[in-house]
Amino acid sequence: MRKYRLSEEQRAFSYQEDGTKKSVLLRQIIGHERFLTM
């Protein structure tokens, strides 16, 4: 079993690099609860 997973929701993020505007889709990393508690 993996300790982390990617969220289903995506979020658009825009930035500029060398004068060129770029856009990417981001997903949140979610930790599984059973691995987060010790």
Z-matrix of the N, CA and C atoms (Angstrom, degrees):
N
C 1 1.459
C 2 1.530 1 109.42
N 3 1.305 2 115.96 1 139.65
C 4 1.459 3 120.50 2 179.52
C 5 1.525 4 110.94 3 -81.72
N 6 1.323 5 115.68 4 147.88
C 7 1.460 6 120.84 5 179.24
C 8 1.521 7 112.10 6 -80.89
N 9 1.318 8 116.55 7 -23.05
C 10 1.463 9 121.13 8 -177.17
C 11 1.518 10 110.08 9 -133.32
N 12 1.328 11 115.38 10 158.31
C 13 1.463 12 120.41 11 174.85
C 14 1.522 13 107.94 12 -144.72
N 15 1.320 14 116.13 13 163.56
C 16 1.459 15 121.46 14 176.33
C 17 1.521 16 109.32 15 -91.62
N 18 1.324 17 116.20 16 141.98
C 19 1.460 18 120.44 17 177.86
C 20 1.523 19 109.98 18 -67.36
N 21 1.316 20 115.89 19 159.82
C 22 1.461 21 121.08 20 177.05
C 23 1.528 22 110.64 21 -77.85
N 24 1.335 23 116.28 22 -30.99
C 25 1.464 24 121.02 23 -177.35
C 26 1.518 25 111.28 24 -75.76
N 27 1.315 26 115.58 25 139.75
C 28 1.459 27 121.42 26 176.42
C 29 1.517 28 108.90 27 -114.24
N 30 1.340 29 115.47 28 150.14
C 31 1.457 30 121.23 29 179.79
C 32 1.519 31 108.48 30 -131.53
N 33 1.324 32 116.45 31 131.35
C 34 1.464 33 120.48 32 179.60
C 35 1.525 34 109.53 33 -78.47
N 36 1.331 35 116.39 34 138.43
C 37 1.460 36 122.71 35 178.13
C 38 1.520 37 107.76 36 -134.06
N 39 1.325 38 116.04 37 128.80
C 40 1.468 39 121.14 38 -179.70
C 41 1.518 40 109.83 39 -114.48
N 42 1.318 41 115.88 40 143.38
C 43 1.463 42 121.49 41 176.67
C 44 1.520 43 109.11 42 -149.75
N 45 1.317 44 114.96 43 168.21
C 46 1.455 45 119.97 44 -178.71
C 47 1.522 46 109.31 45 -119.91
N 48 1.327 47 116.00 46 133.49
C 49 1.461 48 121.99 47 -179.73
C 50 1.521 49 108.23 48 -135.14
N 51 1.321 50 115.78 49 119.79
C 52 1.474 51 121.56 50 -178.30
C 53 1.531 52 112.03 51 53.77
N 54 1.330 53 116.15 52 38.94
C 55 1.458 54 120.45 53 178.08
C 56 1.514 55 114.92 54 80.19
N 57 1.331 56 117.77 55 -0.22
C 58 1.462 57 121.88 56 179.52
C 59 1.524 58 109.12 57 -105.80
N 60 1.335 59 116.56 58 126.00
C 61 1.461 60 120.57 59 178.48
C 62 1.526 61 109.46 60 -80.09
N 63 1.321 62 115.30 61 131.73
C 64 1.469 63 120.53 62 -179.25
C 65 1.521 64 109.35 63 -127.34
N 66 1.318 65 116.20 64 150.72
C 67 1.461 66 122.26 65 178.11
C 68 1.523 67 109.50 66 -129.66
N 69 1.319 68 115.54 67 139.32
C 70 1.465 69 121.04 68 176.45
C 71 1.526 70 108.64 69 -134.62
N 72 1.321 71 116.47 70 159.27
C 73 1.459 72 121.73 71 174.41
C 74 1.524 73 108.32 72 -102.08
N 75 1.334 74 116.13 73 128.72
C 76 1.463 75 121.49 74 -178.81
C 77 1.522 76 110.00 75 -107.84
N 78 1.334 77 115.29 76 147.10
C 79 1.464 78 121.70 77 173.10
C 80 1.512 79 107.92 78 -128.37
N 81 1.315 80 116.97 79 143.83
C 82 1.457 81 122.34 80 -177.31
C 83 1.530 82 110.39 81 -82.69
N 84 1.342 83 115.94 82 142.53
C 85 1.464 84 121.35 83 174.60
C 86 1.526 85 107.69 84 -89.59
N 87 1.322 86 116.71 85 126.73
C 88 1.461 87 122.48 86 -177.34
C 89 1.524 88 109.06 87 -116.08
N 90 1.333 89 116.71 88 128.35
C 91 1.461 90 121.37 89 177.14
C 92 1.524 91 110.36 90 -85.40
N 93 1.332 92 116.69 91 137.58
C 94 1.458 93 120.23 92 176.83
C 95 1.519 94 109.24 93 -71.15
N 96 1.319 95 115.84 94 134.63
C 97 1.461 96 121.94 95 -173.21
C 98 1.529 97 112.73 96 -58.29
N 99 1.299 98 118.68 97 -37.14
C 100 1.470 99 120.04 98 -175.98
C 101 1.526 100 112.09 99 -67.45
N 102 1.335 101 118.19 100 -21.86
C 103 1.455 102 121.19 101 177.78
C 104 1.523 103 112.26 102 -93.02
N 105 1.344 104 117.74 103 -16.32
C 106 1.460 105 120.78 104 -176.67
C 107 1.520 106 112.32 105 -84.10
N 108 1.327 107 118.37 106 -25.57
C 109 1.463 108 120.97 107 -179.39
C 110 1.520 109 109.59 108 -99.32
N 111 1.304 110 116.11 109 135.91
C 112 1.471 111 120.06 110 -179.27
C 113 1.503 112 109.80 111 -126.29
